[in-house]
Amino acid sequence: MTGKRILLIVGGGIAAYKACELIRALRKSGASVRCVLTAGGAQFVTPMTLAALSEQPVHTSLWDLKDEAEMGHIQLSREADLVVVCPATADLMAKMAAGIADDLATTLLLATDKPVLAVPAMNVRMWTHAATRRNVATLRADGVTVVEPDEGPMACGEFGPGRLPEIEAIMAAIGMALAPDAKPLAGRHALVTAGPTHEPIDPVRYIANRSSGKQGFAIAAALARLGAGVTLVAGPVALATPPGVTRIDVETANEMANAVDRALPADVAVMVAAVADWRTAAESSQKIKKSGDAPPALALTENPDILAGLGHGPRRPALLIGFAAETQDVLAHATAKRVRKGADWIIANDVSGDVMGGDRNRIHIITADGVESWPDAGKDEIADRLAHRIAFALGASV
């Protein structure tokens, strides 16, 4: 972001304090920041704080005699490369959608000819209210990029979607808004596994699970769109190969482990596949027939642990991401799994419903720093958001 000019509008919500962190991150990335502080925002942070962090004057009033003698709101709205509204409150977004210009922030938003990115933060009921949903739809139709908020506990004591996204996610969104055609993962190799494995019992039967492969294929596609060279190791699923992705089809866990090993080295590995934990100790060469007595006993043996093998192996990717599909105690099991497997992130989700065959997902990202919960969304949307986060984590120029 070196040399990029950001105009940051700070709305009036408790999340306004995070604008200070955002300014620091932007300046560290090489961008310059000028701040417009709304009257509501000034209830949470002071002009002095923003000025000290940005090392620029902070603008608060449409009626500043000196600035407005030179049409300051027009100049502010045109000299930036990107206008960022953070936090974007329900009130501020409603005014943006309606074209209301009754203060400096809303006036320059109406006057700007530069791209605008809004980062919402509000109470869960405000975010899910029909009026806010209409306003968000209007803003997106008008060309404004509206970042999806995170889900989690809020200052008001409620829980749900409406939290300001983490600074890393906001920075990734800003990077893409500044360079929408950029390929931040160009030159990087991403390894993705997807789908189930089938472990033969005899020539007509096998041990399997309900994984559809949809989330893994969506992630492979999203990483390819960001310019990565993607190797997709796919279990037996009937899905089309995403554009720009090299696909390797496998059936068993052993075949998947061998394919993953051959695909290394990789800058990032996203292990989405639901690999069978066990296989039969001895596959029958002929169909096992019913004898009329008790069912035959199946002796099982453990399959290779592909994620742990990468996490503790000599060719570990710089960023290793595993998935944890759970039906109970989701966060506890996933947190323990991250440490046990040697992964950087574990993406946890509750698969007690139709997630493994459906088109939507709800995930939690477990890292060494804690848990970040994302709201329910389409698998393609989750894949895009995760790909941007991966690019930022790898230090790509987003």
Buried (B, 14 or more C-beta within 10 A) or exposed (E): BEEBBBBBBBBBBBBBBBBBBBBBBBBEBEBBBBBBBBEBBBEBBEBEBBBEBBEBEBBBBBEBEEBBEEEBBBEBBBEBBBBBBBBBBBBBBBBBBEEBBEBBBBBBBBBBEBBBBBBBBBBBEBBBBEEBEEBBEBBEEEEBBBBBBBBBEBEEEEEBBBBBBBBBBBBBBBBBBBBEEBBBBEEBBBBBBBBBBBBBBBEEBBBBBEBBBBBBBBBBBBBBBBBBBBBBBBBBBEBEBBEBBEBBBBBBBBBBBBBBBEBBEBBBBBBBBBBBBBBBEEBBEEEBEEEEEEEEEBEBEEBBBBBBBBBEEEEBBBBBBBBBBBEEEBBEBBBBBBEBBBBBBBBBBBBEEEBBEBEBBBBBBBBEEEBBBBBEBBBBBBBBBBBBBBBBBBEBBB
